[in-house]
């Protein structure tokens, strides 16, 4: 996907994002996106997760943006994770919502739920991280 196609596709799917996401340059959003998984994973681990969860790239881009713009509060953390979960379900409905794709939907739903739970349980340290972006 090219940066200039990000916002039109997000709107078509019904992706939820903060105003700072919508008001940003798509190129900056793409630059901030570093794949699926936590920053502490080695590059190969993030590559594997990104491949396994490729369908949710847009949801993760919004989520990464939320983390970049973090307000360091528990309320903000919970809101960002809940938004990612809603966005993953919107992506599922957009691409796999037809009745004849139900088994694929269920397969991807399980993966989405696992990613959501992982962020909920293990994302707090990244949410409150104040190190400069170059060090991450």
N, CA, C and O atoms as a GROMACS GRO file, in nm:
protein
  544
    1UNK      N    1   0.083  -0.117   0.000
    1UNK     CA    2   0.000   0.000   0.000
    1UNK      C    3   0.088   0.124   0.000
    1UNK      O    4   0.189   0.130   0.071
    2UNK      N    5   0.051   0.220  -0.078
    2UNK     CA    6   0.125   0.346  -0.084
    2UNK      C    7   0.064   0.445   0.015
    2UNK      O    8  -0.055   0.439   0.046
    3UNK      N    9   0.147   0.536   0.064
    3UNK     CA   10   0.105   0.630   0.167
    3UNK      C   11  -0.019   0.710   0.126
    3UNK      O   12  -0.107   0.734   0.207
    4UNK      N   13  -0.024   0.751   0.000
    4UNK     CA   14  -0.137   0.835  -0.044
    4UNK      C   15  -0.270   0.759  -0.046
    4UNK      O   16  -0.376   0.821  -0.053
    5UNK      N   17  -0.264   0.628  -0.040
    5UNK     CA   18  -0.388   0.547  -0.038
    5UNK      C   19  -0.435   0.514   0.104
    5UNK      O   20  -0.542   0.457   0.123
    6UNK      N   21  -0.353   0.551   0.204
    6UNK     CA   22  -0.385   0.515   0.342
    6UNK      C   23  -0.518   0.574   0.389
    6UNK      O   24  -0.605   0.499   0.433
    7UNK      N   25  -0.534   0.704   0.381
    7UNK     CA   26  -0.655   0.767   0.434
    7UNK      C   27  -0.782   0.726   0.360
    7UNK      O   28  -0.883   0.698   0.424
    8UNK      N   29  -0.779   0.722   0.226
    8UNK     CA   30  -0.902   0.678   0.157
    8UNK      C   31  -0.943   0.535   0.196
    8UNK      O   32  -1.062   0.507   0.214
    9UNK      N   33  -0.846   0.445   0.210
    9UNK     CA   34  -0.878   0.309   0.249
    9UNK      C   35  -0.929   0.304   0.393
    9UNK      O   36  -1.025   0.233   0.423
   10UNK      N   37  -0.866   0.379   0.481
   10UNK     CA   38  -0.912   0.385   0.621
   10UNK      C   39  -1.057   0.432   0.628
   10UNK      O   40  -1.137   0.376   0.703
   11UNK      N   41  -1.090   0.533   0.551
   11UNK     CA   42  -1.227   0.586   0.552
   11UNK      C   43  -1.325   0.484   0.494
   11UNK      O   44  -1.437   0.469   0.544
   12UNK      N   45  -1.283   0.415   0.391
   12UNK     CA   46  -1.369   0.315   0.327
   12UNK      C   47  -1.402   0.202   0.424
   12UNK      O   48  -1.515   0.153   0.428
   13UNK      N   49  -1.304   0.160   0.503
   13UNK     CA   50  -1.321   0.052   0.600
   13UNK      C   51  -1.396   0.101   0.723
   13UNK      O   52  -1.464   0.023   0.790
   14UNK      N   53  -1.384   0.231   0.753
   14UNK     CA   54  -1.446   0.286   0.873
   14UNK      C   55  -1.351   0.286   0.993
   14UNK      O   56  -1.395   0.280   1.108
   15UNK      N   57  -1.223   0.293   0.964
   15UNK     CA   58  -1.120   0.290   1.069
   15UNK      C   59  -1.138   0.409   1.163
   15UNK      O   60  -1.163   0.522   1.120
   16UNK      N   61  -1.123   0.382   1.292
   16UNK     CA   62  -1.126   0.486   1.394
   16UNK      C   63  -0.983   0.531   1.424
   16UNK      O   64  -0.893   0.448   1.434
   17UNK      N   65  -0.964   0.660   1.438
   17UNK     CA   66  -0.832   0.715   1.472
   17UNK      C   67  -0.850   0.852   1.537
   17UNK      O   68  -0.956   0.915   1.524
   18UNK      N   69  -0.747   0.895   1.604
   18UNK     CA   70  -0.751   1.027   1.668
   18UNK      C   71  -0.736   1.136   1.562
   18UNK      O   72  -0.696   1.109   1.448
   19UNK      N   73  -0.769   1.257   1.600
   19UNK     CA   74  -0.753   1.370   1.509
   19UNK      C   75  -0.608   1.387   1.466
   19UNK      O   76  -0.581   1.423   1.351
   20UNK      N   77  -0.515   1.360   1.557
   20UNK     CA   78  -0.374   1.377   1.521
   20UNK      C   79  -0.332   1.280   1.410
   20UNK      O   80  -0.244   1.312   1.330
   21UNK      N   81  -0.394   1.163   1.404
   21UNK     CA   82  -0.368   1.069   1.295
   21UNK      C   83  -0.420   1.127   1.164
   21UNK      O   84  -0.347   1.133   1.065
   22UNK      N   85  -0.546   1.169   1.163
   22UNK     CA   86  -0.608   1.219   1.040
   22UNK      C   87  -0.543   1.348   0.991
   22UNK      O   88  -0.543   1.376   0.871
   23UNK      N   89  -0.488   1.427   1.083
   23UNK     CA   90  -0.427   1.554   1.046
   23UNK      C   91  -0.279   1.543   1.014
   23UNK      O   92  -0.215   1.642   0.981
   24UNK      N   93  -0.224   1.423   1.024
   24UNK     CA   94  -0.082   1.402   0.998
   24UNK      C   95  -0.057   1.371   0.851
   24UNK      O   96  -0.149   1.339   0.776
   25UNK      N   97   0.068   1.379   0.814
   25UNK     CA   98   0.111   1.341   0.680
   25UNK      C   99   0.119   1.188   0.675
   25UNK      O  100   0.186   1.127   0.758
   26UNK      N  101   0.052   1.125   0.579
   26UNK     CA  102   0.058   0.978   0.569
   26UNK      C  103   0.201   0.923   0.562
   26UNK      O  104   0.228   0.814   0.612
   27UNK      N  105   0.291   0.997   0.501
   27UNK     CA  106   0.431   0.953   0.495
   27UNK      C  107   0.490   0.940   0.635
   27UNK      O  108   0.567   0.847   0.662
   28UNK      N  109   0.454   1.032   0.725
   28UNK     CA  110   0.503   1.027   0.862
   28UNK      C  111   0.444   0.906   0.936
   28UNK      O  112   0.512   0.843   1.016
   29UNK      N  113   0.319   0.874   0.908
   29UNK     CA  114   0.254   0.758   0.968
   29UNK      C  115   0.324   0.630   0.923
   29UNK      O  116   0.351   0.541   1.003
   30UNK      N  117   0.353   0.622   0.792
   30UNK     CA  118   0.423   0.505   0.738
   30UNK      C  119   0.562   0.492   0.800
   30UNK      O  120   0.606   0.382   0.831
   31UNK      N  121   0.630   0.604   0.818
   31UNK     CA  122   0.764   0.602   0.876
   31UNK      C  123   0.759   0.553   1.020
   31UNK      O  124   0.850   0.483   1.065
   32UNK      N  125   0.655   0.589   1.093
   32UNK     CA  126   0.642   0.549   1.234
   32UNK      C  127   0.608   0.401   1.248
   32UNK      O  128   0.645   0.338   1.347
   33UNK      N  129   0.537   0.347   1.151
   33UNK     CA  130   0.495   0.206   1.158
   33UNK      C  131   0.616   0.114   1.145
   33UNK      O  132   0.694   0.125   1.051
   34UNK      N  133   0.631   0.023   1.242
   34UNK     CA  134   0.747  -0.066   1.238
   34UNK      C  135   0.707  -0.212   1.244
   34UNK      O  136   0.786  -0.296   1.288
   35UNK      N  137   0.586  -0.243   1.201
   35UNK     CA  138   0.542  -0.381   1.198
   35UNK      C  139   0.468  -0.420   1.324
   35UNK      O  140   0.448  -0.338   1.415
   36UNK      N  141   0.427  -0.545   1.329
   36UNK     CA  142   0.352  -0.596   1.444
   36UNK      C  143   0.447  -0.641   1.553
   36UNK      O  144   0.556  -0.692   1.526
   37UNK      N  145   0.406  -0.622   1.676
   37UNK     CA  146   0.483  -0.671   1.789
   37UNK      C  147   0.555  -0.561   1.863
   37UNK      O  148   0.568  -0.449   1.815
   38UNK      N  149   0.602  -0.595   1.982
   38UNK     CA  150   0.669  -0.497   2.067
   38UNK      C  151   0.809  -0.463   2.017
   38UNK      O  152   0.872  -0.541   1.945
   39UNK      N  153   0.855  -0.346   2.055
   39UNK     CA  154   0.987  -0.299   2.012
   39UNK      C  155   1.101  -0.387   2.061
   39UNK      O  156   1.207  -0.393   1.999
   40UNK      N  157   1.080  -0.456   2.174
   40UNK     CA  158   1.189  -0.536   2.229
   40UNK      C  159   1.214  -0.666   2.151
   40UNK      O  160   1.316  -0.732   2.172
   41UNK      N  161   1.122  -0.701   2.063
   41UNK     CA  162   1.143  -0.822   1.982
   41UNK      C  163   1.257  -0.799   1.884
   41UNK      O  164   1.274  -0.688   1.833
   42UNK      N  165   1.337  -0.902   1.856
   42UNK     CA  166   1.439  -0.888   1.752
   42UNK      C  167   1.370  -0.866   1.616
   42UNK      O  168   1.253  -0.900   1.599
   43UNK      N  169   1.444  -0.811   1.523
   43UNK     CA  170   1.388  -0.779   1.392
   43UNK      C  171   1.320  -0.899   1.328
   43UNK      O  172   1.212  -0.885   1.270
   44UNK      N  173   1.380  -1.017   1.338
   44UNK     CA  174   1.321  -1.136   1.276
   44UNK      C  175   1.187  -1.170   1.342
   44UNK      O  176   1.095  -1.216   1.275
   45UNK      N  177   1.176  -1.147   1.472
   45UNK     CA  178   1.051  -1.175   1.542
   45UNK      C  179   0.939  -1.082   1.498
   45UNK      O  180   0.825  -1.125   1.479
   46UNK      N  181   0.973  -0.956   1.481
   46UNK     CA  182   0.873  -0.859   1.432
   46UNK      C  183   0.834  -0.892   1.288
   46UNK      O  184   0.718  -0.877   1.249
   47UNK      N  185   0.931  -0.936   1.209
   47UNK     CA  186   0.903  -0.972   1.070
   47UNK      C  187   0.804  -1.089   1.065
   47UNK      O  188   0.709  -1.086   0.987
   48UNK      N  189   0.827  -1.190   1.148
   48UNK     CA  190   0.738  -1.305   1.151
   48UNK      C  191   0.598  -1.263   1.195
   48UNK      O  192   0.499  -1.300   1.132
   49UNK      N  193   0.589  -1.186   1.304
   49UNK     CA  194   0.457  -1.139   1.350
   49UNK      C  195   0.386  -1.054   1.245
   49UNK      O  196   0.265  -1.068   1.224
   50UNK      N  197   0.460  -0.967   1.181
   50UNK     CA  198   0.402  -0.882   1.078
   50UNK      C  199   0.346  -0.966   0.963
   50UNK      O  200   0.239  -0.936   0.911
   51UNK      N  201   0.418  -1.070   0.924
   51UNK     CA  202   0.368  -1.159   0.818
   51UNK      C  203   0.245  -1.237   0.864
   51UNK      O  204   0.150  -1.253   0.788
   52UNK      N  205   0.247  -1.285   0.988
   52UNK     CA  206   0.134  -1.361   1.041
   52UNK      C  207   0.008  -1.276   1.058
   52UNK      O  208  -0.104  -1.327   1.052
   53UNK      N  209   0.027  -1.146   1.080
   53UNK     CA  210  -0.086  -1.056   1.108
   53UNK      C  211  -0.103  -0.951   0.998
   53UNK      O  212  -0.156  -0.843   1.025
   54UNK      N  213  -0.060  -0.980   0.876
   54UNK     CA  214  -0.058  -0.882   0.768
   54UNK      C  215  -0.192  -0.816   0.743
   54UNK      O  216  -0.197  -0.700   0.703
   55UNK      N  217  -0.300  -0.886   0.765
   55UNK     CA  218  -0.432  -0.831   0.736
   55UNK      C  219  -0.461  -0.706   0.819
   55UNK      O  220  -0.540  -0.621   0.778
   56UNK      N  221  -0.399  -0.695   0.936
   56UNK     CA  222  -0.430  -0.587   1.030
   56UNK      C  223  -0.331  -0.471   1.024
   56UNK      O  224  -0.323  -0.392   1.118
   57UNK      N  225  -0.258  -0.459   0.916
   57UNK     CA  226  -0.156  -0.355   0.904
   57UNK      C  227  -0.212  -0.216   0.935
   57UNK      O  228  -0.149  -0.140   1.007
   58UNK      N  229  -0.327  -0.183   0.881
   58UNK     CA  230  -0.383  -0.050   0.903
   58UNK      C  231  -0.416  -0.030   1.051
   58UNK      O  232  -0.389   0.077   1.106
   59UNK      N  233  -0.474  -0.129   1.115
   59UNK     CA  234  -0.505  -0.118   1.258
   59UNK      C  235  -0.376  -0.096   1.338
   59UNK      O  236  -0.375  -0.019   1.434
   60UNK      N  237  -0.269  -0.163   1.299
   60UNK     CA  238  -0.143  -0.148   1.371
   60UNK      C  239  -0.078  -0.012   1.342
   60UNK      O  240  -0.010   0.043   1.428
   61UNK      N  241  -0.100   0.041   1.223
   61UNK     CA  242  -0.048   0.175   1.193
   61UNK      C  243  -0.114   0.279   1.284
   61UNK      O  244  -0.047   0.367   1.338
   62UNK      N  245  -0.245   0.267   1.299
   62UNK     CA  246  -0.317   0.359   1.389
   62UNK      C  247  -0.268   0.338   1.531
   62UNK      O  248  -0.246   0.435   1.604
   63UNK      N  249  -0.252   0.213   1.571
   63UNK     CA  250  -0.207   0.180   1.707
   63UNK      C  251  -0.066   0.234   1.732
   63UNK      O  252  -0.040   0.291   1.838
   64UNK      N  253   0.024   0.216   1.637
   64UNK     CA  254   0.159   0.269   1.652
   64UNK      C  255   0.156   0.422   1.664
   64UNK      O  256   0.233   0.481   1.740
   65UNK      N  257   0.066   0.484   1.587
   65UNK     CA  258   0.052   0.630   1.595
   65UNK      C  259   0.003   0.671   1.734
   65UNK      O  260   0.053   0.767   1.793
   66UNK      N  261  -0.093   0.596   1.786
   66UNK     CA  262  -0.142   0.623   1.922
   66UNK      C  263  -0.028   0.615   2.022
   66UNK      O  264  -0.018   0.698   2.113
   67UNK      N  265   0.059   0.516   2.007
   67UNK     CA  266   0.172   0.501   2.099
   67UNK      C  267   0.271   0.615   2.082
   67UNK      O  268   0.326   0.664   2.181
   68UNK      N  269   0.294   0.659   1.960
   68UNK     CA  270   0.384   0.771   1.936
   68UNK      C  271   0.331   0.897   2.004
   68UNK      O  272   0.408   0.975   2.061
   69UNK      N  273   0.201   0.916   1.999
   69UNK     CA  274   0.137   1.036   2.054
   69UNK      C  275   0.087   1.013   2.197
   69UNK      O  276   0.005   1.090   2.246
   70UNK      N  277   0.134   0.910   2.263
   70UNK     CA  278   0.088   0.869   2.395
   70UNK      C  279   0.080   0.984   2.495
   70UNK      O  280   0.169   1.067   2.504
   71UNK      N  281  -0.032   0.985   2.570
   71UNK     CA  282  -0.046   1.082   2.678
   71UNK      C  283   0.002   1.024   2.812
   71UNK      O  284  -0.008   1.090   2.915
   72UNK      N  285   0.053   0.902   2.809
   72UNK     CA  286   0.112   0.833   2.924
   72UNK      C  287   0.010   0.801   3.035
   72UNK      O  288   0.049   0.772   3.148
   73UNK      N  289  -0.121   0.805   3.004
   73UNK     CA  290  -0.222   0.774   3.105
   73UNK      C  291  -0.279   0.635   3.081
   73UNK      O  292  -0.278   0.584   2.969
   74UNK      N  293  -0.330   0.574   3.188
   74UNK     CA  294  -0.395   0.444   3.176
   74UNK      C  295  -0.521   0.455   3.091
   74UNK      O  296  -0.551   0.365   3.013
   75UNK      N  297  -0.592   0.564   3.105
   75UNK     CA  298  -0.712   0.586   3.023
   75UNK      C  299  -0.677   0.590   2.874
   75UNK      O  300  -0.747   0.530   2.792
   76UNK      N  301  -0.571   0.661   2.839
   76UNK     CA  302  -0.526   0.668   2.700
   76UNK      C  303  -0.480   0.533   2.648
   76UNK      O  304  -0.508   0.495   2.534
   77UNK      N  305  -0.409   0.460   2.732
   77UNK     CA  306  -0.361   0.326   2.697
   77UNK      C  307  -0.479   0.233   2.665
   77UNK      O  308  -0.480   0.166   2.563
   78UNK      N  309  -0.577   0.232   2.754
   78UNK     CA  310  -0.695   0.148   2.734
   78UNK      C  311  -0.772   0.190   2.609
   78UNK      O  312  -0.823   0.105   2.536
   79UNK      N  313  -0.782   0.321   2.585
   79UNK     CA  314  -0.853   0.371   2.467
   79UNK      C  315  -0.781   0.329   2.338
   79UNK      O  316  -0.846   0.290   2.242
   80UNK      N  317  -0.649   0.337   2.336
   80UNK     CA  318  -0.571   0.299   2.217
   80UNK      C  319  -0.588   0.151   2.186
   80UNK      O  320  -0.605   0.113   2.070
   81UNK      N  321  -0.582   0.068   2.290
   81UNK     CA  322  -0.597  -0.076   2.269
   81UNK      C  323  -0.740  -0.112   2.226
   81UNK      O  324  -0.760  -0.196   2.139
   82UNK      N  325  -0.838  -0.048   2.286
   82UNK     CA  326  -0.978  -0.073   2.248
   82UNK      C  327  -1.002  -0.030   2.104
   82UNK      O  328  -1.074  -0.097   2.030
   83UNK      N  329  -0.944   0.083   2.064
   83UNK     CA  330  -0.957   0.131   1.926
   83UNK      C  331  -0.893   0.032   1.829
   83UNK      O  332  -0.948   0.005   1.722
   84UNK      N  333  -0.776  -0.024   1.866
   84UNK     CA  334  -0.712  -0.123   1.780
   84UNK      C  335  -0.804  -0.244   1.762
   84UNK      O  336  -0.818  -0.295   1.651
   85UNK      N  337  -0.865  -0.290   1.869
   85UNK     CA  338  -0.954  -0.406   1.864
   85UNK      C  339  -1.074  -0.378   1.774
   85UNK      O  340  -1.110  -0.461   1.690
   86UNK      N  341  -1.135  -0.260   1.790
   86UNK     CA  342  -1.249  -0.226   1.704
   86UNK      C  343  -1.205  -0.217   1.558
   86UNK      O  344  -1.278  -0.260   1.469
   87UNK      N  345  -1.088  -0.161   1.534
   87UNK     CA  346  -1.038  -0.149   1.396
   87UNK      C  347  -1.009  -0.285   1.335
   87UNK      O  348  -1.035  -0.307   1.217
   88UNK      N  349  -0.954  -0.376   1.414
   88UNK     CA  350  -0.929  -0.511   1.360
   88UNK      C  351  -1.060  -0.578   1.323
   88UNK      O  352  -1.068  -0.647   1.221
   89UNK      N  353  -1.164  -0.561   1.404
   89UNK     CA  354  -1.294  -0.620   1.371
   89UNK      C  355  -1.355  -0.554   1.247
   89UNK      O  356  -1.421  -0.621   1.168
   90UNK      N  357  -1.333  -0.424   1.230
   90UNK     CA  358  -1.382  -0.357   1.108
   90UNK      C  359  -1.310  -0.410   0.984
   90UNK      O  360  -1.372  -0.430   0.880
   91UNK      N  361  -1.181  -0.433   0.997
   91UNK     CA  362  -1.104  -0.491   0.886
   91UNK      C  363  -1.156  -0.630   0.853
   91UNK      O  364  -1.174  -0.664   0.736
   92UNK      N  365  -1.181  -0.709   0.955
   92UNK     CA  366  -1.236  -0.844   0.933
   92UNK      C  367  -1.370  -0.836   0.860
   92UNK      O  368  -1.393  -0.910   0.764
   93UNK      N  369  -1.457  -0.749   0.905
   93UNK     CA  370  -1.588  -0.738   0.841
   93UNK      C  371  -1.577  -0.686   0.699
   93UNK      O  372  -1.653  -0.727   0.611
   94UNK      N  373  -1.483  -0.596   0.675
   94UNK     CA  374  -1.465  -0.540   0.541
   94UNK      C  375  -1.415  -0.646   0.442
   94UNK      O  376  -1.468  -0.660   0.332
   95UNK      N  377  -1.314  -0.721   0.482
   95UNK     CA  378  -1.252  -0.818   0.390
   95UNK      C  379  -1.313  -0.958   0.397
   95UNK      O  380  -1.313  -1.029   0.296
   96UNK      N  381  -1.364  -0.997   0.512
   96UNK     CA  382  -1.407  -1.136   0.530
   96UNK      C  383  -1.549  -1.148   0.585
   96UNK      O  384  -1.583  -1.250   0.645
   97UNK      N  385  -1.630  -1.046   0.566
   97UNK     CA  386  -1.763  -1.044   0.626
   97UNK      C  387  -1.868  -1.128   0.556
   97UNK      O  388  -1.975  -1.152   0.612
   98UNK      N  389  -1.840  -1.174   0.437
   98UNK     CA  390  -1.938  -1.254   0.363
   98UNK      C  391  -1.956  -1.390   0.430
   98UNK      O  392  -1.861  -1.447   0.484
   99UNK      N  393  -2.077  -1.441   0.426
   99UNK     CA  394  -2.108  -1.568   0.493
   99UNK      C  395  -2.018  -1.682   0.446
   99UNK      O  396  -1.982  -1.769   0.525
  100UNK      N  397  -1.982  -1.684   0.318
  100UNK     CA  398  -1.903  -1.795   0.265
  100UNK      C  399  -1.755  -1.787   0.304
  100UNK      O  400  -1.676  -1.877   0.273
  101UNK      N  401  -1.718  -1.680   0.373
  101UNK     CA  402  -1.581  -1.667   0.421
  101UNK      C  403  -1.572  -1.687   0.572
  101UNK      O  404  -1.472  -1.651   0.634
  102UNK      N  405  -1.676  -1.743   0.631
  102UNK     CA  406  -1.686  -1.753   0.777
  102UNK      C  407  -1.568  -1.826   0.841
  102UNK      O  408  -1.519  -1.784   0.945
  103UNK      N  409  -1.520  -1.934   0.782
  103UNK     CA  410  -1.409  -2.006   0.843
  103UNK      C  411  -1.281  -1.922   0.841
  103UNK      O  412  -1.203  -1.925   0.936
  104UNK      N  413  -1.260  -1.847   0.734
  104UNK     CA  414  -1.145  -1.755   0.730
  104UNK      C  415  -1.161  -1.645   0.833
  104UNK      O  416  -1.064  -1.606   0.899
  105UNK      N  417  -1.283  -1.594   0.845
  105UNK     CA  418  -1.312  -1.489   0.942
  105UNK      C  419  -1.274  -1.538   1.083
  105UNK      O  420  -1.205  -1.468   1.158
  106UNK      N  421  -1.318  -1.658   1.118
  106UNK     CA  422  -1.291  -1.712   1.251
  106UNK      C  423  -1.140  -1.728   1.273
  106UNK      O  424  -1.090  -1.698   1.381
  107UNK      N  425  -1.069  -1.776   1.172
  107UNK     CA  426  -0.924  -1.793   1.180
  107UNK      C  427  -0.856  -1.659   1.211
  107UNK      O  428  -0.771  -1.651   1.299
  108UNK      N  429  -0.894  -1.555   1.137
  108UNK     CA  430  -0.834  -1.423   1.157
  108UNK      C  431  -0.882  -1.356   1.285
  108UNK      O  432  -0.809  -1.278   1.346
  109UNK      N  433  -1.005  -1.385   1.326
  109UNK     CA  434  -1.058  -1.330   1.450
  109UNK      C  435  -0.973  -1.376   1.569
  109UNK      O  436  -0.941  -1.297   1.658
  110UNK      N  437  -0.938  -1.501   1.571
  110UNK     CA  438  -0.855  -1.556   1.679
  110UNK      C  439  -0.719  -1.485   1.682
  110UNK      O  440  -0.669  -1.451   1.789
  111UNK      N  441  -0.661  -1.463   1.566
  111UNK     CA  442  -0.533  -1.393   1.559
  111UNK      C  443  -0.548  -1.248   1.606
  111UNK      O  444  -0.461  -1.196   1.676
  112UNK      N  445  -0.657  -1.184   1.568
  112UNK     CA  446  -0.682  -1.046   1.610
  112UNK      C  447  -0.696  -1.038   1.762
  112UNK      O  448  -0.639  -0.951   1.827
  113UNK      N  449  -0.773  -1.130   1.818
  113UNK     CA  450  -0.795  -1.129   1.962
  113UNK      C  451  -0.664  -1.153   2.037
  113UNK      O  452  -0.640  -1.090   2.140
  114UNK      N  453  -0.581  -1.242   1.988
  114UNK     CA  454  -0.452  -1.268   2.051
  114UNK      C  455  -0.363  -1.142   2.048
  114UNK      O  456  -0.297  -1.110   2.147
  115UNK      N  457  -0.363  -1.071   1.936
  115UNK     CA  458  -0.284  -0.948   1.925
  115UNK      C  459  -0.336  -0.841   2.022
  115UNK      O  460  -0.258  -0.773   2.087
  116UNK      N  461  -0.467  -0.829   2.030
  116UNK     CA  462  -0.529  -0.733   2.121
  116UNK      C  463  -0.492  -0.765   2.267
  116UNK      O  464  -0.452  -0.676   2.342
  117UNK      N  465  -0.506  -0.890   2.305
  117UNK     CA  466  -0.474  -0.930   2.443
  117UNK      C  467  -0.325  -0.908   2.473
  117UNK      O  468  -0.290  -0.865   2.583
  118UNK      N  469  -0.240  -0.936   2.377
  118UNK     CA  470  -0.096  -0.916   2.396
  118UNK      C  471  -0.065  -0.768   2.421
  118UNK      O  472   0.016  -0.734   2.507
  119UNK      N  473  -0.130  -0.680   2.346
  119UNK     CA  474  -0.109  -0.536   2.365
  119UNK      C  475  -0.163  -0.491   2.500
  119UNK      O  476  -0.100  -0.411   2.570
  120UNK      N  477  -0.279  -0.542   2.536
  120UNK     CA  478  -0.338  -0.506   2.665
  120UNK      C  479  -0.250  -0.550   2.781
  120UNK      O  480  -0.232  -0.476   2.878
  121UNK      N  481  -0.196  -0.670   2.771
  121UNK     CA  482  -0.119  -0.726   2.881
  121UNK      C  483   0.027  -0.680   2.883
  121UNK      O  484   0.087  -0.669   2.990
  122UNK      N  485   0.084  -0.653   2.766
  122UNK     CA  486   0.226  -0.624   2.762
  122UNK      C  487   0.267  -0.491   2.704
  122UNK      O  488   0.386  -0.465   2.687
  123UNK      N  489   0.170  -0.405   2.674
  123UNK     CA  490   0.205  -0.280   2.607
  123UNK      C  491   0.229  -0.160   2.695
  123UNK      O  492   0.271  -0.055   2.646
  124UNK      N  493   0.202  -0.172   2.825
  124UNK     CA  494   0.210  -0.056   2.913
  124UNK      C  495   0.349   0.008   2.913
  124UNK      O  496   0.359   0.131   2.908
  125UNK      N  497   0.455  -0.070   2.918
  125UNK     CA  498   0.590  -0.013   2.924
  125UNK      C  499   0.621   0.068   2.799
  125UNK      O  500   0.688   0.171   2.808
  126UNK      N  501   0.573   0.024   2.684
  126UNK     CA  502   0.593   0.102   2.561
  126UNK      C  503   0.507   0.228   2.563
  126UNK      O  504   0.549   0.332   2.512
  127UNK      N  505   0.388   0.219   2.621
  127UNK     CA  506   0.298   0.333   2.626
  127UNK      C  507   0.358   0.448   2.708
  127UNK      O  508   0.343   0.565   2.671
  128UNK      N  509   0.425   0.416   2.816
  128UNK     CA  510   0.480   0.521   2.903
  128UNK      C  511   0.626   0.553   2.872
  128UNK      O  512   0.687   0.637   2.939
  129UNK      N  513   0.683   0.486   2.772
  129UNK     CA  514   0.823   0.507   2.734
  129UNK      C  515   0.844   0.652   2.690
  129UNK      O  516   0.772   0.704   2.605
  130UNK      N  517   0.944   0.715   2.750
  130UNK     CA  518   0.974   0.855   2.716
  130UNK      C  519   1.107   0.870   2.645
  130UNK      O  520   1.156   0.981   2.628
  131UNK      N  521   1.166   0.758   2.603
  131UNK     CA  522   1.295   0.770   2.534
  131UNK      C  523   1.272   0.832   2.396
  131UNK      O  524   1.166   0.813   2.336
  132UNK      N  525   1.371   0.906   2.346
  132UNK     CA  526   1.357   0.965   2.212
  132UNK      C  527   1.332   0.858   2.107
  132UNK      O  528   1.378   0.745   2.120
  133UNK      N  529   1.260   0.894   2.004
  133UNK     CA  530   1.222   0.800   1.898
  133UNK      C  531   1.345   0.733   1.835
  133UNK      O  532   1.338   0.616   1.796
  134UNK      N  533   1.456   0.805   1.826
  134UNK     CA  534   1.576   0.747   1.762
  134UNK      C  535   1.631   0.631   1.844
  134UNK      O  536   1.698   0.543   1.788
  135UNK      N  537   1.605   0.629   1.976
  135UNK     CA  538   1.658   0.523   2.060
  135UNK      C  539   1.571   0.398   2.059
  135UNK      O  540   1.617   0.292   2.101
  136UNK      N  541   1.448   0.409   2.012
  136UNK     CA  542   1.355   0.295   2.015
  136UNK      C  543   1.385   0.197   1.907
  136UNK      O  544   1.317   0.095   1.895
   0.00000   0.00000   0.00000
